Amino acid sequence: MADDECMTLASAQNSEAPRPGLTIEVDCIDLDRDGKGLARWNGWVIVVPDLLPGERARVQLQQRQRSRWLSRGVERLVSSNERRRPPCILASDCGGCSLQALDDPAQVAWKTMQIQQTLQRIGGLSVEPQPALDDPKRSFGYRNRALIPLKRDQHGRLKAGYYRPKTHKVVNLNHCPVLDPRLDALIEPIKRDLDLSRWPADHDLIDAKGLRHLGLRVSHSSGDVLITLISSHGDLPGLKELAASWLERWPSVKGVCLNLQPKANNLVLGAQTRCIAGVERIHEQFCGVTLALSSTTFFQVNTPQAERIVKVLGDWLLQRCEGKRVVDAYCGVGTISLPLARMGFTVHGIELIADSVDQARLNAMHNNLSARCTFQAGDVADLLEQNIQACDALVLDPPRRGLDSQVVTTILAAPPSTIAYLSCDPATQARDLKALLQPAGPYELERVQPVDFFPQTTHLESLVLLQRINSAIQP
């Protein structure tokens, strides 16, 4: 390094006035939710791409964002023993997986620590989580579903792939190593056929109306595949013939569907789906029950891990629940409700989305569980108020935003003996737990179970068990 660069760097370490272009040395202490390194320097948080905890780097400051500075790496000075070469050649460009440079055990340890720290920081809860449920043999090839953006470039060639981080620019791919291999093998030939079709394609509907996404879904248990094209319209000449050829070419493909999404917004799937060839649903064996999955069904993308956490949840309720009556809030198509009914519980599922409730009822009927498992569509907060008095245990599996305040109020007014709360966002879970575990309240926190549903990403999932310790009715 030149003498003038040394002087700039040395003075920077003691400077209290960071500025764009300033070069400094930093030590990474954590990762942010995008998988970027976090360091502290002179009271500032420095965000560094491709820097892992325990690593030291020379970086150049670029832009201030409130109390943090974005930077670019100039030179990595110390590398972590947990760093590895990303298995995917597109890892540095694609926004789908941001932790591939961190080895799998370190990913699990980091996620567990994040859950623990979030519960402490937001919820004020000092708790030691259980060892995380991970699956070292399936840290790649685990996703049973893909929704892949499509777009033709300026030369008319079709691109298919996920977005670059913080953009809607497609990173063109032919393979994705986190997908189930039975889906990954289909991307390149389907993409080639769609390219030859000459159908317009633009996921954002800016440059063209037509194809928007390619949807792929596989049953983990049977290997049956459902292909779905998401388009802004149905004017796709030759679609029926192409769909029929796919069924003939690949015996595992049981159906080809067309989903219409004409609105220029960020919703991937539209309200209307029709079957072009074959069947519109495939079936998954899950925790001893059979679930029908359509193009639009919400179902966990990591089937073995989902089975493990549902079994843990069921075992907890069997051990701790004083009775057998369960309300499953945000029940979806019955992913938790039906296995619990099979274990002997009487379950009432409540869910906002009417289509999901219709599918849950069909699933219950096909599994001969309708007598022990009922479902109701409507606002979860209102339905919970109507049903909570009759339950011994409450299962909560809300969307990322967590529980509505009315739901918390209803729980505290008539607390069931046991609550199992599965969350995909530790921050909102911690907020909700703080409200449910208020001083002199009816509950104590018994267990926190992290589960790694999404290896190679920063997404976190955790299951917590609350046990009622008194019958105090909250004002």
N, C-alpha and C positions, 0 to 999 in steps of 0.2 A: 504494500500500500504506500502511496506517495506521502511525502511529509505533510503537505497541506491537507490531505485527507485525514491523517492522524490527528492533526491539530483540531480539525472540525469535529471529529468524533470525540476527542477528549473533552473539549469544551461542552459538547452536547450533553454528556453524562451529568453535568452540573447545571445545565441551563434550565430556567423556569419558563422559558418562552419558546415552546416548540413551534415549528413552522414547516410548511410544505418544502420538501427537498432536503430537510435536515436528516443526516445519517446518524443512527445511534445503535447501540448494542442492547439487546433485551434477552431476558430469560422467560420462557413460556411456563406459565403456572396452571393453565386450564384451557378448555376449549369452549367456544360459544355454541349456540344452537345450530349454527351452520357448519360446525366442525373446524372453524378457524382458531388459530392459537391466540391466547390472551396473555398479555404481559403487563407489568406495571413499571412505569418510568416517571420519576419526578412527580408523582401524584396523578399521573394520567394512565388510563387504560389504553394499551396499544394492541390493535387487532392485526394479526399477521397470518396471511394464507399459508397453508402447508407448513405449519410449525406445531410440533407436538409437545405436551408437557414434559419438562426436563430438558428440552433442547434450548440452545442459545444461538442467536442469529444476529447478523448485522442487517438492519432494515432502514428503509428510507420512508419518512413520513410523507403522506400524500394529502389527506383531507381530514379535517376535524368534524366529528359528529358529537355534539354536546360534550360529554366528559371523556370521550374516547377519540383516538386518532386511528384512521385507517392507514395501513402501510403496505409496502411491497418488500418482499425478501430480497436482499442483495447477496448474502452469503450465509449458509448455515455453518456455524462454528463448532457446535457440539450436537451430535445426533443421539437420539434415544435408542436404547436397546430394543424398544418395543416397535420401532419403525420397521416397515417392510415395503417391498416393491408392490404397488397396487396390482392385484391380479387382472383388473380390467384395463385395457389400453386406453380407454376413454375417461378414466377416473378423474384426470385433471381438468377435463372440459365439461363433462356431464354433471348436472346437478342432482342426479338421482341418489348417488352414494358419496357421502363426504368423509367417511372414516376408513376408507380402504387402506390408507397408509399406516393405520394403527392395527397391530395384531389383535386377533380375536379375544384372547383373555384380557388384554388391556381395555378393549372396548367394553366388555362386560363389567370390569371393575370401575371404569369411568361412569357408566350408566348407573350403577348401584350407588356410587358416591353422589351423583347428581340428584338422585331421588332423595337420599338422606339429607343432603344440604338444602334442597328445596323445601322439604317438610320442616326443617329447622328455621330457615330464613322467613318463609311466608306463614307457616302454620304455628311456629313457636314450639315444635314438637321434637324432643330429643329421643330418637328411636334408632335402634340397630336393625336394619332390614335383614330378612332371611337371605341365605345365599341365592343369588339370581338363578332363575330357570333359563339356562341357555342350551344350545344344541350344537356342540362343536363339530359334529359330522355334517351339519346342514347350515353352515354359515354362508354358503352360496347355494344357488339353485333351489331356494325355498319358496319363492313367490308363486302362488297359484293363479295370479291374475295380472294382466298388464293392460294399460290404456295408453297407447303410444301416439303422440301427435304426428300428423302428416302434413307435408307441404311440398309443392313443386317449386324448384328454384327458378332463377331467371332463364335457364336453358330448358325448362320443362321437365327436368329430371325429378323424380319423386324422392324426397327425403323422409325418413321415419326415425324418430328418436326422441329422447327426453330433452328438456330445456337446459341451456347453460344457466348457471346460477344467476338468479335475480333478473332473468330475461325471458322472452318467449322465442328465442332463437333455437332452432332444433339442432341438436348434435346428432348427425347422421350415424346410424348404427345398423349392423346386421346381426349382432349377437348381444345379449345382456346376461352376464354370469349370475346375477341374483335371481333370474327367472328359473322356474322349473325347467329342466332340460327338454322336457316334452313340448314346452311352449317355445323355448329358445330356438329349437330346430326349425320352427315354422316361420320365424320372422323374415329371413332372407327370401325364401321362395314366394311367400305371400306378397312381400314388398315388390318383388320382380313382376308378379302378375298385375298388381295394381298400377305399377309404372307403365306396363304395356297397354293397360286399359285406356290410357289417355284421359281418364276422368279428372276433372279439376280437383285440386286439393289445397286447402289452406285452413289450418286449425283455428285461426283467428277470424276467418271470413273477411280479410282485408283486401287481398289481391284476387280472390276467387271464391265462388260459392260451389260447394260440393263436399268431397271427403274431408273429414276433420280429424278423426282418430281411428286407430285399429285397436279393437278390443279382443283379448285372448283370455280364456278361462279354462283351467284343467281341474278335473276331479283328482285329488291326491290319491284316493283309494282305488279308482278304476282306470285312470288315465284317459277318460273321455274328455274331449275338447269341444268348446263352443267358440266359434269365431263370430265377432260382431264388427260390422262397419258402421261407424258413426258419421252421418252426413247431414248437411243442411237441407237436402232434398232427396227425392227418390228417383230422379231422372238419371239413372246409371245404366245405359244400354249394355246388354250382355251380362248383367249381374246374375240372373238366374242360371245361365249356362256356366259362368265362372264358379258360382257356389256349388253347383252339381259336380263340377270337375274336382273341386277340393274334397268333397265327400268320397269321390271315387279314388282319388290319389292317396288320401290318408285315412285308413280305416278308423283311426282314433278320433277323427273329427266327426261328431255326431250331429252338428247343426251349424247353420250359418244364418245370422240374423242381421237386420238393418235397423238401426236406431236413428230416429230423426231429431236433430237438434238445430233448428234454424235460427236460434237467437244468438246474437253476437255478444256473448258474455262468457264468464269463466266456468260455467256449468258444462261438464264434459258430456253428460247423458241427457237426452230429452225424454219427454213423457211417453212418446209413441215408439214401440218396437214391434217389428213383424218378422216372422220366420220366413226366410227365403228358400231354404232347403234343409231337409232333415228335421230335427226336433228343436224346440225352443228352450229346453231345460236339460241339464245333466244332473246326476245325483252324486252326493258325497256321503260316505259313511263317516259319522262323526260321533264319538263318545257313545257308540252303540245304537245310534239312531240314524235314519236316512233323511238327508236334507235335499230338497230340490233347489237347484241354483239356476237362475236365468241370467240373461245378459246384465241386468240392472240390480240383481240381488246384492245387498251388502253382506259380506262374509269375510272373516279374517283371512288375510293373504298368506299366513303361515299356518297351515292346517295342524301339523303335529304340535306346535307350541300352543295353539288355541286349545287343543284337546287337553294338554297338560294343565293349563291354568283353570279350565272348567272342572277338571277332576280335583284339583286342589281346592277350588271353591266348594265343590260338593262335599268333599271330605270335611272341610271346616264346618259346614252347616250340620252334617251328621253328628259331629263331635260336640258342637256347642249350642245348636238350636234346641230350644225347649219344646217345640212343637213341629208339625210337618207342613204348616201353611206358609207358602212363600209368595210374595209379590215380586215380580221381575220387572223393574222399571227400565224403559228404553230397550224393550225385549227384541226388537228387530223381527227376524223370521223364526225365532225360537232357539237360537244357538245355545243359550244357557237354559232356558225354560224346559225344553224337551229332555235333555240329559238329567235334569233335576227330577222331573216327573218319572223318568225311568228308574231313578234311585229310590222312589217311594214318596216323594214330596207331592203335595197338591199345589199346583202353581197357577197363578193368574198373571199373565203378561200384559203390560200396558205399553203402548207405542203410538207416537204421533202419526206415522206414515201408514195410511190405510192399506196400501198395496202390500206392505210388509206383514201386516196383521192377517190379511187374506192368505198370504203364503204360509204364515205360521200355523193357521188353522188347518190348511191342507197338509202340512207336515205332521201335525198332531194326528190327523185322521189316518194318514198313511202308515203311521207308526203305532196305531191302536192306543193312542195316549189321550184322546179327546176327553175321556172321563176324568182325567187327573190334570189336564192342562188346558186352560181356557185363555182367550185373548180378547183384548178390547182396544179399539182405536180411539184416539182423541188426545187432547192436551194432557201431558203427563202430570203436570202439577194438579190439575183438576181431578184426574182419575185417581191419583194417589190419595188425595183427600177423601175420596169416596171409599177406598179399599183398605186403607192402612190399619183401621181398627181390627180387621179380620185376619191379620197376618202375624205370624211368629217371627219371620225373618224377611228382610228386605234386601234384594239384589239391585245394585245401581251400576249401570254401564252407560253413562251419558256421553254425548258428543264432546268434542274437545273443549267447548266453553264451560263444561261442568254443570253443576246443579243450579236451577233457577232458585232465587231466594225464597219463593213460595214453597218449593219442595223442602228446603231446609226447615222452614217454619212448621210445615205439616209433620215432619219427622219428630221434631222436638215436642210438639203438642201431644203426640201419641206414639211414643218410641217403641218400635218392635224390639224384641229381646236381642236380635242379632242383625248386623248390617254387613254385607260384603260389597265393597265399592271397587270396581275395576275402572281404571282411568288411563287414557292415552295422553294426558297432560298433567304432570306432577304439580305444576303451578296452580291450576284450578282445583285439583284435588286437595292440595295443601290449604287453599283458601276455604274450601268447603269443610274440611276436617277441623279447622280452627273454629268454625261456627258450631259444628256438631259436638265438639269436645270442650265447650266453654266451661269455665269453673263452676263447680256444683251442678253440672249438667248430668244427663242420664247415662253417658257412655264413657268407656275407656278404650284406648287403642291397644289391641292385643297383638296384632301381627301386621307386618308390611312385607309383601312378596313381590320383588321386582321380576319381570319376565322380559326376555329379549325377543320380541316379535320381529324386529327389523334389523338384523345384523348388517353392518357396513353403513348404517345411517345413525343419526343422532336421536332418532325417535325413541321415546321412553314409555314404558307401560308398567303399571304397578297395581296390585290387588291389596286392599287393606281390609282387615276384619275388626269391626267394632262390637263390643259386648256391653249390654246394658248393665249398669251397676246399681241403679236405683230407678224408681218409677216416678221420679219428680216430673210433674207437668209444668212445662215452661210457660211463663206469662206471655 
